[in-house]
Amino acid sequence: MIGAFTDFADQGLLIPLEIAVFFVLLALGRPRDARAWGVAMAAGSLLILLLKLWFERCGVPQHRVIYSPSGHSMAGTMVYGGLLALFCGSDVVFACGVVLLAIAFATSRIALGVHTVPEVTLGGFIGLCVAVTLRRGLAREQAESRAALFTTLAVFGVLALALHGYRLGVERRIQAFAHAELGRLFCQGPGPGPRF
């Protein structure tokens, strides 16, 4: 059950959803919102990628606190919080929704035993910051467009049915690259730990 929930934050579903929302906004005559969405999604994804590469470069430390910031916590909060930013008229409902998303995705990752509390907190915080920044960058007069809402929900439904549970394995690739390429530059010989 928890695995099924956390799969809603996997890149196999979210990357196509991010792209689809961008094009839905363009098609519905909301180019400013499409740009804001695209920049927010790219910035959040780039930031978590850079953090993962840096923290994972030397392998799992002996006393693990932050080894791999949670991409699922970040992405789930960022994308679904971003959808709330686009379509929710109430700032209070938006704020509560984004916080609940961050807590739900973080809790699911801890329950699965794949992240520590600091890792999911960092990921959720980044996702929350991206969603809030996106909301501030939107064209406010268009925030409640019913056509965009229903079109986006339909696209999400189709993508969720088609891609839910499909995993791209991005996390393993990031980890392998961090160890192989950055590890030899920044880490001491055998065993985890930074060189400096």
N, C-alpha and C positions, 0 to 999 in steps of 0.2 A: 504494500500500500504506500509506504513512504517512498520507495523507489519509483513507483508510478508517478507520485507527485513531483519528485525532484527531476524526473525526466522532462517536465515542462520547462525546465531551465537549461536543458542541454543544447549545445550549439547546433546539433542536427535539426532541431526545430526552430531555434531562435534566429539563426542567421537567415534562413528563408523568410521568416516572419518580418525581420527588420527590413529586408529588401522589399518585401511586398507592401509594407506600410508606407515606405518611401514612395513607391510608385502609385499607390492608392491616393496619397495626398497630392501628388502631382496631377493625376488624372482628374481629381475633383477640384482643381484650380486653387490649391493651397501651396504654392511654391515656397513661400517663406517658411511655413511649417514643415514642409518636406526637407528643406535645407537644415532647419534646426534639428529635426529628427536625425537626419543623416550624420550631421556633425556630432551630435550627442552620442549616438550609438558607436561611431568610429572612435571618438575620444575615450569613452568608457572602456571599450574593448582593447584599445591600445594601452591604456594605463594598466589594466589588469594583466595584460600580456607582459609588459615590462616588469611589473612587480613579481610575477611568477618566474620569469627568467632570472631575475636577480636573486630572489630568495631560494630558488631551487638549484642554483649553480653548483653548490658544494655537496649536495646530497642531504639526507635527513640528519639534522644535528642530534647529538646525544640527548639533549634536553629540548625536545621539540616544543616550541611555542608558536613560531610562525615559520613554516617551511613552504607552504603552498597556499597563498591567499585564495579564498574560495571563488572560483569563476562562476559556479552555479549560483551562489548567493548574490554575487554582483550582477550577473546577467539576468536572472529572474527578476530581481528588484528593478534593474535598469529598464528592461523591456516592458514588463507589465506595469511598472510605475510610470514609464514613458507613455503607455497607452492611457493610463489614468490622467496624466498631464494633458494629453491631447483632447480627451473627451469628457472629463469630469468638470462640471461648472463650479463646484464648491471647493474652496481651498481647504476647508476642514476635512471633507471626505477624502480629498486627494492626499492630504498629509497622513491621515489615519490609515488609508489604504496602502500607501508606500511603506509605512512603518510595519504594518501587518505582513506585507509581502516579504520584507527583509527578515522579519522574525521567523516566518513560516519556512522560507528557503534555508535560512541558517539552521534552524532546528532540524530540518530534514537531513542536512549534511552531517550534523553532529550525530543524529540517531543512526545514520548509516555507518558511522565510524571512520569517515574519510577526511574529516577536518577537525581542528581544535577550535575552541571558542574564539581565540584571537583571530584565527584565519577566516572564520565566517563573519566575525564582526567587521574586519577590514573589508571583505568583499561586499557585505551588505551596506556598509557605510559609503563605499564608492558608488554602488548602484543607486542609493538614495540621493547622493549629491548630484549624480547625472540627471536623475528624474526631476529634481528640484530646479536645476539649471535649465533643463529643457522647458519646463513649465514657464519659467521667467522669459524665455526667448520666443514664446509662441505669439502669434497674432491673436490677441484676446477676443476680438469680435467673432472669431471663427471657432472658438474652443468647443462649442456645443453642436457642431454640424451633424445632424442625424444621418445624412447620406454617408458621410465619412465613417461614422460610428458603425452603421449597419454593414457597409461594405467591408470594413476592417474585421468586424466580427465574423462575417461570412468567410473571408480569406483565412482567418485564424482557425475557424472550424474545419475547413478543408485541410489546411496544413497540419493541424493537430491529429486529425484522423489518419492522414497519410504518413506523418513523420514521428508521431509520439512513440518513444521507445527506441528510435533509431539513434545510435550514438556515433559521432564522428571520430572519437578517440583523440581529440585535440590535446587533451591534458597529457597523455602519454608522449605525444610528439614534442610538446613544449618541454616536458621534463627531460626527454632524451637530448634535445638540442642544448638545453641549459647545462646539463652534465658534460656533454661531449665538447661543446664549443666554449662556453663561458667557464666551466669548471677548470679546464687546463690553464686558463689565463688568470683566474682569480683565486684558486684554491690550492691549498698545500697538497703534498703527495697523497699517500693512501689515507683514507678515512675522511669523514666530513669535517668541514671547518674552513673559514676564510683564511686566505694567505696573509692578509694585512690586519 
